[in-house]
């Protein structure tokens, strides 16, 4: 225990000795949490829409008034001709242009189906799809209010996120994403720093066992990761108003396993690197695919099957399921375990490989 305590203190001091390193450990996660939480929005607001109205009747005026009064619409720009419409799309003055033909009001008055033409800017495909859904909702509300025989209104109820607030999705996910970046970067520098400073050989000839060296190098990133997880949990619930409905014990248990898996990957990158620059590039090589294959940007089910199989070796994918479930739907322990045991397997494999490389180097 004396040797183990000594290596833990040594690694912790090496991590926090530099004032710039201390700022790097604390300030970037806070800035990333605030900036990503406000910037990675799934909503489209203040978008401009063009209108080419060839009808001019009461129904088209009603539609225009509802469109102008929609909270997410910025400006409604009147277009005079198809050429004007094309120019507005080409110059990106509007993201969508609506064409109301001459038969629109007659069809509404006769209680027949009336159609609207919508031209979207495909260069901004994601935003255009969201705007198309918004416009479809406005058109559907106008159509239902103008029907001679009205149907009972449909009531849509969203479970776990009733108001579809994007922060309720992004903030729990950022706990996994930012935690992965910080955990991998800190761990990957440990062995590479020893080699670059010329102290790796001294470490190898010391009376420390390989397991003690690995544990000593794992403790500082584990403590930093737990601090960041606590910070994200408190900030998400108090500052951003995201509800936490699950068990706190399950959250911290999953965080510890998640950090072990990340530390194993970071330690493997570090043992394969000769310099800190190589370790940094190795972390970048691992982090970007881990985030893209996690299901944060796009659902895993939308990926090709062979990529879905590869993503099973990604701890970020499994932890995203846990953290989102614990925040929003009180994920039970059995479901937490279903996503925890793959991370345990990843940690055992990566830490075992790191230990083998250490032993090979020592021998």
N, C-alpha and C positions, 0 to 999 in steps of 0.2 A: 504493500500500500504506500510505503514511503516513496518508492520509485515512481509509482503511478501518479501520486500527488505531485511529485516534482515535475514530471513531464507535462501534466495538465497546467500547472502554474506557468511553466516555461512557454507553452504554446499560447496560453491566454495573454501573457505579457507581450509576446511577439505579435499578436493580433492587434492589441490596443495601445502599444507603446507609442506609435507614431500619431501625432494629433490629427494629421490628415486622414489616417486610416480610421480613427474614431469617428470623424465626420462622415466618412464614406459608409460606415456601418449603419449610421442612424439617419442621416439626412436624406440620402437617396430613396430609401423605402417610403419615408413620409411624403416626399415630393411626388414619387410615382403613384402613391395611393391617391393623393389629391388630384393630380393632373389626369391620370388614367380614369379615375372615377368620374371626372367631369367631361373628359374628351371622348372616351369610348362609348358614345351614346348610340343607341339603336333607333333613335327618333330622327325625323327630318322636320325642321322648323323653319319658318320664315322663307318658304319657297315661293317663287313667283310663277303665276299661271297666266297663260294667254287665252283669250276667248275670241273665237270667230263666230258671232251670233248672226245666223241668216234667218232666224225666225222672228224674234222681237216681240213675242207674245207674252202672256201672263206667266205661263209655265217656265219659259226661259228666263224671265226676269226674276222669278222666285228662285230658280236655281242659282243665278248670279248673286243674288243677295245672300243666300246661304253660303255660297262659296266665299264671298268677301268677308262674311262674319265668322268663318271658321278660325279657330285660335292659332292654327299652325300655318295659315296662308299669309304670305307677306303682301304682295301686290297682285291685283288682277288687271292685266294689261289688255286693252281692247285691240283686236287685230281687224284690219279692214279687208284683207284678201288672202288667198292661199299663198301668194308670194310673200306677203308680210309675215305669215305664219312660218314659212320656211326660213326666212331671215331671222326671226326671233329664236328659233331652235338652233340655227347655225351659229349665231353669235352668243349663244348661251344666255340670252336675256331671260328666258323662261326654261324651266325643267320639263314642263308639260304644256300642251296647247289643246284646248277643247273646241271641237267643232259642233255647233248646234245647227242642224239642217232646217230647211224651210217647212218640213212636215212635222216637226217636233211638237208644236203646240196643238196642231190638229189631231195628232195621235193621242196626246194626253187628254184632250177634251172628249175624244171618242172612247176613252178608256181602253185604248189599244197599246201594245208595247211600243215604247218610244226609245230610241237609241241615241247615244252621244258618241261622237268620234273623239278619241284621245290620241294625240301624238306625243310620245315620250322621248327624251334625250337619252339614247342608248349608251352614250359615252359615260354616263353616271348610272350604271345599271342598277346597283343596289338601291340608291336613293330613288330612282325612277320607279322601281317596283313598289317601294313603300308609298310614294306619292300616288301611284295608281290605286293602291288599296284605300287610301284616304278619299280620293275622288269617288271611288266606287261606293263608299259608305254615304257620302253626301248625296250622290245620285239616287241611291236606294231609299234614303229618307224622303227625298222629294217625290219619288215615285209612289211610295206607300201613302203619303199624305194626300196625293192627288187622285188616288183610286176611288172610283165611284162606290165600290164595295170593298171596304177595308177589311183586311185580315187582322186577326189578333197579333199584337206586336210580339216579336221574338225577344226573349230575355236571355242574354249570353252571360254565363257565370264562369269566371276564370278561377280555377283552384290555385292555391298557394301564392298567387300574385294577382289579386283581384283587379287592380288598376293597371296592370301590365307596366309597372314602373321599371324602366330599364336598370336603375340602380340596384334593384333587388336581385338582379341577375349578375351584373358586372362586379359589384363589390365583393360578394363571396368568392367569385372566380379570381379576382385579383389577389386574394389571400394565397391561392395556389401559384399563380403566375409569378408574382413578385417574390414570393418565398423561394421558388425554384431558382430564379436569377441570383438572389442573394446567397442562398445555400451553396449553389454550385461554384460561384465565383470565389467565395471565401475558402472553401475546401480545396479547390484546385490549385490555389497558390501555396499551400502549406509545404508539400514535399519539393515543389519546384523552387520555392524560396530557399530551402536548405541547400539544394544543389547549386543555385546561383551564388549564394553567399559562401560556399565552400565548407559548410558545416554538416553536410550529409554524411560524409565519411566518418566524422567524429560521432555522429549519432549511431552509425552502424557498429562501431567498435565499443560503444558504451555498454554497460551491464544491463541495459533495458531489453526486455523481450519484444518481439515483433508485435504481439498483441497489446503490450503496454504502450508502444509507440503509436499504434493505430488509435487506441482509446484516447490517448492524450491529444491527438490531432483531431479527434471527432468532437470533443467536448466544447471548444469555443464556437464552432459553427452551430452546434446544437443549441447552445445558450442564446446565440444571436437569433436563430430561427424561432425559438420559443418567445423571445422578446418581440420579434416582428409579428408573430401570430397573435399575441396578446394585444399589440397595438392595433392590428387590423380588426380584431374582434370588437374592441372598444370603440374605435373610430367608426366602424360600419354601423353600429347600433346607436351610438349617441350623436354623431355628427351627421351621418347620411340617412339616418332613420330606417335602416334595414332591420326587420325583426329577426331575432334569433329564437327559434322554437325548440331546438334540440337539447341534448345533454352536453354540458360543458366538459364532463369527464370523457365522454366519447370523442369530443372535439380534440382535446389535448392528447388523448391516446392515439388518435389517427395522425395528429401533427407529428408526434414523436416517430412513429413508423415512417411517415412520409419523409421526414428529415433524414432518417437513417438511410432510406433508399437514395435520396439526393446526395448525401455524404458519400455513400458507396460509389456512386457514379463520379462525383468530383474527385474522390481519392484515386479512382482508377485513372482518370485523366491526368492527375498530378503525378502519379508514379510513372506514367508513360512520357512525361514531359521533362526536358532537360533544363528549360529556362521558364521564367514567369511569363514571357511573351508567348511561348508555345502553349503554356497552360491557359492563357487568356484566349488564344485562338481555338484551343480545344473546347473550352467552355462555350464559346460562340457556336462552334460546330454542333454541340449537343443541345444547347438551349433553344435555338430557333426551330429545329424539327420537333423538339419536345412540346413547344407551345402550339405549333401548327397542327400536331397530331393529338392534341389534348381534347379537342372538342370545344374549345373556347371560341374560336373564330367561326367554325362551321361544324355541324354535327358529325360525329364519327360515322354514323350510319350512311352519310352521303359520300363517304370516301370509297375508293375501290376496295374489294375484299382483301387483297394482299396488303394494303396499307392498314386496314383494320387489324389484321393479324400482327403487323409490326407494332402498332400502337399499344398492344397489350403489354409490351415491355417498357412502356412509358409511365412512370409513377404519377406524372401530372394528370393523366387521364383518369386514373383511379381516384385520386384525391379530389378532383373536381366534383365527382359524383357524391363524395362524402360531404364536402363542405357546403355544396349547394343544398343537399338534402337536409343537413342539420340546421342550416339557416332557415329554410323556407317550409319544410314539411315534417319536422320532428322525426328524422330518419331513425327507425328502430335499430337496435344493436345488431340484429341478424343481418340487416342490409348493410350496415357499416362494416361488418366482418367480411361480407362478400366482396367488398372493394379493398379491404385491408390486407387480406392474405396474399394477393398478387404483389403488393408493395413489400411485404415481408420476404417473399421469394426473390424479388429484385435486390433487396438489401443483402440477403445472404449470398447471392451470386456475386454481386459487385464487391462486397467487402471481402469475400473469400478470394476473389481474383487479386484484389489489392494486397492481401496478406501473402499470397503466393509470390507476387512480384517482389515484395519486400524481402521475403526469405531467400528468393533467388539472388537478389542483389547482395544480401548479407553473406551468403555462402560464396 
